[in-house]
């Protein structure tokens, strides 16, 4: 049994019949049948059940195809790495970003990768932090930003920065006696109508945890797990919100929203860059990771991504 046989068997598992698999592979059906028979003889088990309606994998066949996919993927990754060593940095890199990070990071990162790594194809995918964890686990993406380390003890982790959360309001509905932009004590938010993500959202959990620590019950009038819509609602005067400044940079720059730091206590959250160490990381992935850290540091130093850098 060799890699070619494994690839043939994967194609058989994905096709409704041997004839359909043969067409996909570009081989004659009798030859494909012989490959299957030889594999069954070599392994001493039945791999497929044949009927007039097509072929169905046996339990042993399902086990083989699962391992075959892993073996073929590992071989392809090995070939890709060897080719990388023989030339410039090239390949594809999947990158998961929460919406607030994507808002400030995705464009400058994409531009920098295109200039400095012209043979690397960066695919940035925006999603909540929890989804990014699972995508790294199943290798849908190679690296990603997340906000908490729950259930990721086996990941490779880089603590990039801590970002402070701010209070946001439309200019014409500023609700407090303090001047716009002045620090806002946490207890002053209790009487306000707030628009926040749902209770399962990581940002909401962080806010509620800090509020509970000082006996503040927030009045959440609208729950919405969509950053853009929350910003639109707040800009229209439908309520107020709490976000990381990076998520609202565009609205603040246009004067559609005002921001103020929250104090007594301050609310901050860590930002981590993570990857799966059990997967052999390509040169392309390592290069994108390095550029990501450089771009992040530059954005923080220029005040575009507000936070405290964690020097490694």
SVG drawing of the C-alpha trace seen along z (x, -y; Angstrom):
<svg xmlns="http://www.w3.org/2000/svg" viewBox="-34 -69 51 80">
<polyline fill="none" stroke="black" stroke-width="0.4" points="0.0,0.0 1.3,-3.4 0.2,-7.1 -1.4,-6.6 -3.6,-3.8 -4.6,-5.9 -5.6,-8.8 -7.6,-6.4 -9.4,-5.1 -10.2,-8.7 -11.7,-9.3 -13.8,-6.1 -15.1,-7.2 -16.2,-10.5 -17.9,-9.2 -21.3,-7.4 -19.8,-4.5 -16.6,-3.0 -17.4,-4.2 -17.9,-7.8 -14.6,-7.6 -12.8,-6.2 -14.0,-9.2 -12.7,-11.7 -9.4,-9.9 -9.1,-9.4 -8.4,-5.7 -10.3,-2.7 -13.0,-1.2 -11.6,2.3 -8.1,1.0 -9.7,-0.8 -11.6,2.4 -8.3,4.3 -6.6,1.6 -9.4,2.1 -9.1,5.9 -5.4,5.8 -5.7,3.5 -8.3,5.8 -6.1,8.8 -3.1,7.0 -5.0,5.8 -7.1,9.0 -10.4,7.0 -13.3,5.9 -13.1,2.2 -16.2,1.6 -19.6,3.3 -20.7,3.4 -24.3,3.4 -26.2,2.4 -26.7,-1.0 -23.0,-1.7 -20.4,-1.2 -20.5,-1.8 -17.5,-1.8 -17.4,0.8 -16.4,-0.1 -12.8,0.9 -13.1,-1.3 -14.1,-4.3 -11.2,-3.8 -8.8,-3.5 -10.1,-6.7 -9.8,-8.7 -6.1,-7.8 -5.5,-8.1 -6.6,-11.7 -4.2,-12.4 -1.3,-10.7 -1.9,-12.4 -2.3,-15.8 0.9,-15.2 2.7,-14.2 1.5,-17.3 2.6,-19.5 6.0,-17.8 6.4,-18.4 5.3,-22.1 7.9,-22.6 10.7,-21.0 9.8,-23.3 9.9,-26.3 13.4,-25.4 14.5,-25.2 13.3,-28.7 11.6,-31.8 8.8,-32.0 5.5,-30.9 2.2,-29.3 -1.2,-29.9 -1.8,-31.2 -5.3,-31.2 -5.7,-33.8 -8.7,-34.1 -9.5,-37.5 -12.3,-38.7 -14.2,-41.6 -12.7,-44.3 -9.1,-43.2 -10.0,-42.8 -11.3,-46.3 -7.8,-47.8 -5.5,-45.0 -6.6,-43.2 -6.0,-45.9 -2.5,-47.0 -1.5,-43.3 -2.8,-42.3 -0.9,-45.3 2.3,-44.5 2.2,-40.8 1.5,-41.6 4.6,-43.8 7.0,-41.8 5.8,-38.3 4.5,-38.5 4.3,-34.7 2.3,-34.2 -1.5,-34.2 -3.1,-35.5 -6.7,-34.6 -8.1,-36.6 -11.4,-35.2 -13.5,-37.2 -15.3,-35.5 -15.9,-35.5 -12.9,-34.3 -14.6,-31.0 -14.9,-30.0 -11.3,-30.9 -10.2,-28.5 -12.1,-25.6 -10.8,-26.6 -7.2,-26.4 -7.9,-23.1 -9.2,-21.6 -6.6,-23.5 -9.2,-25.5 -6.8,-28.4 -3.1,-28.4 -3.0,-31.3 -5.4,-33.6 -6.1,-36.3 -8.2,-35.4 -9.1,-37.1 -9.0,-34.3 -7.0,-31.1 -9.9,-28.8 -9.3,-25.3 -6.2,-26.3 -3.5,-25.1 -1.9,-23.1 -1.8,-26.1 1.4,-28.1 0.5,-31.5 2.0,-35.0 0.5,-37.7 0.6,-40.7 -1.1,-43.4 -3.7,-44.4 -6.4,-46.7 -8.6,-48.9 -12.3,-49.1 -14.1,-52.5 -17.6,-53.9 -19.1,-55.2 -22.0,-57.5 -23.3,-59.6 -22.2,-63.3 -25.8,-64.6 -26.9,-62.0 -24.0,-62.3 -25.8,-61.2 -23.5,-62.3 -22.8,-65.5 -19.1,-65.1 -17.7,-66.6 -17.6,-64.3 -14.4,-62.3 -13.8,-62.7 -13.3,-59.4 -16.6,-57.7 -16.9,-55.8 -18.4,-52.3 -21.2,-53.1 -22.3,-56.0 -23.2,-53.4 -25.9,-51.7 -28.6,-54.1 -27.9,-54.2 -29.5,-52.3 -26.8,-50.0 -26.4,-48.1 -24.1,-45.1 -23.5,-41.6 -25.4,-38.7 -24.4,-37.0 -22.4,-34.2 -20.1,-36.7 -16.6,-37.1 -16.8,-40.9 -20.1,-40.8 -18.6,-38.3 -15.7,-40.6 -17.9,-43.7 -20.3,-41.8 -17.5,-40.4 -16.1,-43.9 -19.5,-45.3 -20.4,-42.6 -17.2,-43.2 -18.4,-46.7 -22.1,-45.8 -23.2,-47.5 -26.2,-46.1 -26.1,-47.2 -29.4,-48.1 -29.0,-46.3 -31.9,-47.3 -30.6,-45.7 -28.4,-42.6 -26.8,-42.1 -23.8,-39.9 -22.9,-42.2 -20.3,-44.9 -21.3,-47.0 -24.9,-47.1 -24.1,-48.0 -22.1,-51.0 -24.8,-52.1 -27.4,-51.9 -25.3,-53.9 -24.4,-56.5 -28.2,-56.9 -28.8,-57.6 -30.5,-54.3 -28.3,-53.7 -24.6,-53.5 -22.0,-50.8 -18.6,-49.5 -16.0,-48.5 -12.3,-48.4 -11.3,-51.6 -9.9,-49.5 -13.4,-48.3 -14.8,-51.9 -11.9,-53.7 -13.7,-54.5 -16.8,-56.0 -14.7,-58.1 -12.6,-59.4 -15.7,-60.6 -17.0,-62.2 -20.1,-59.9 -19.2,-58.6 -17.5,-60.0 -15.3,-57.8 -14.4,-58.0 -12.2,-55.7 -14.1,-53.7 -12.6,-54.0 -13.3,-52.7 -12.4,-50.1 -10.8,-50.2 -11.8,-47.3 -9.1,-45.7 -8.7,-42.4 -5.6,-40.6 -5.1,-39.9 -3.3,-36.7 -1.8,-35.4 -2.1,-31.6 -1.3,-28.7 -1.4,-24.9 2.1,-23.6 1.3,-20.0 1.1,-21.1 4.5,-21.7 4.4,-25.4 5.4,-26.5 7.9,-29.2 5.0,-31.2 3.1,-30.9 6.1,-31.9 6.8,-34.9 3.2,-36.1 3.3,-35.7 6.5,-37.9 5.0,-40.5 1.8,-40.4 3.7,-41.2 5.5,-44.1 2.3,-45.6 0.6,-45.3 3.4,-47.1 3.4,-49.8 -0.3,-50.3 -0.1,-50.6 2.8,-53.0 0.9,-55.2 -2.2,-55.2 -4.4,-53.4 -4.7,-50.3 -5.0,-51.5 -3.4,-49.2 -0.3,-48.3 2.2,-46.2 3.6,-43.1 7.2,-43.0 8.5,-39.5"/>
</svg>
